[in-house]
Amino acid sequence: MPAPWWSRAVFYQVYPRSFRDSDGDGVGDLDGVTSRLDYLQQLGVDAIWLNPVMVSPMVDHGYDVADARDVDALFGGLGALDRLIEAAHGRGIKITMDLVPNHTSSHHPWFQAALRAGPGSDERDRYIFRDGTGPDGGRPPNNWLSIFGGPAWTRVVEPDGEPGQWYLHLFDAEQPDLNWDNPEVFEDLEKTLRFWLDRGVDGFRIDVAHGMAKPPGLPDMRLAKAEMVLANMDDDPRFNNDGVHEIHRQIRRVFDDYAHAVAIGEVWVYDNEQFSRYVRPDELHLGFNFRLLRTRFDAGGIREAIENSMAAADLVDATATWTLSNHDVDRTPTRYGGGHLGLSRALAMTLVMLALPGAVFVYNGEELGLPNVDLPDEALRDPIWERSGRTLRGRDACRVPMPWEGDAPPFGFSANPQTWLPIPPEWAALTAEKQRDDPDSTLSFYRRAIDMRRSRPQFGGRSVQWLASPDDCLAFRRDGGLKCVLNASRVAIPLPDGELLLASAPLVDGDLPPDAAAWLV
Ligand code: GLC
């Protein structure tokens, strides 16, 4: 059987609010994505992952879904998605969407009905309502914290006007968690999956795929972990409960009716054996392994992240996945130290990532070398800012709209100068237009690297062999013959024998400088 298309694909993550605005409201939309498919085709990506575009009050920018079987008017409605699918498929690019099964919006008709119906009703049983503790039930049912800060429980006012039960929300209070023990919840998700897959969607990135099942009795969590925003550890009762695997099996049975489609889970689980369970043959096809993304620019740590990610996939003969950034974390140049140093390291890590076997995920703007943006308080839109009592700034800094062309904001992103997050004037130097014809730009580097990865036989095979390398460096070889060398040390190093295919920085007297990587064959 030939390997499935996704097994070595380069996925390009589009954050639709920030990619391109076609209608001048200052927020990106799906026709905006369609208008830039040439760019994505030239970049060489195989598939797009769209962050959520379903109907939503947009409290968490679409991760609060009020109608899972329609596209929000903000993004252009269903027609705009159909146009994107058709145009992308015409260019051989697949379209995958985000699916949010752990929670809905508080505006979802189910949640509204649950509020009206009162305690003990079937409507309430679709969510996780509990009586409070303490005098008059005035304290939450347990001590769980929301990932966005503050308690994970909110008390409702009952139909009789009195304070009453509490409902669980692992994220914002506008994102009530569904009760996956209620069969109606899966029945509805199945309708949603079939709705989109029948429309031609090529798969889903499944949000919080380690979160849907809750432990019996909802035991307290250890509060030492309170500050770990989106980085819950393996012993956190809010996530990674055994029951989640039966849910994935149910979901997989639907996917099995659509042989072309891929299910990719967002799995913030670090233990290899625990992680591997999510990608068993009857569960998800792919799971995001975040080890590489969480590693500092340190050769030992990077090697360990690669070995563990591959070991976790190998345990169940699954495909490894690699990603350095997404809409929830600091952008790579910023994470690796900022400025020229940060960008050099980010490009070096790009070569490491693209040299590895498996599926790769690139976040929009990564290919332009965009850093985080320091936004003023009044510009912040992420619910984390308010929920944390304005102590955590949230994720807006990595979600600033793409600079396309011209010399001043909004750089062709929108016809409207009031973009949903402001674009800094310094990005004049980073526009796609400026980088397109500059052979030394970050964009040209990404294009070359992705093209080589796709077209050269040296990238074949499923394993890597580690090669000897100087201190604070790493070197590995693919079965097909590609060698990748990373220099995380402070001195230039000689390259191994072979023809140089690509380097992330110019060689110095034939040597690889610090904070750089190279490919050889
Ligand atoms: C996931 C998403 C994040 C979102 C959260 C709640 O972690 O990546 O952006 O806020 O789920 O849906």
Boltz pocket constraint, residues with backbone or C-beta under 6 A from the ligand:
constraints:
  - pocket:
      binder: B
      contacts: [[A, 60], [A, 63], [A, 64], [A, 100], [A, 171], [A, 207], [A, 208], [A, 230], [A, 266], [A, 327], [A, 328]]
      max_distance: 6.0
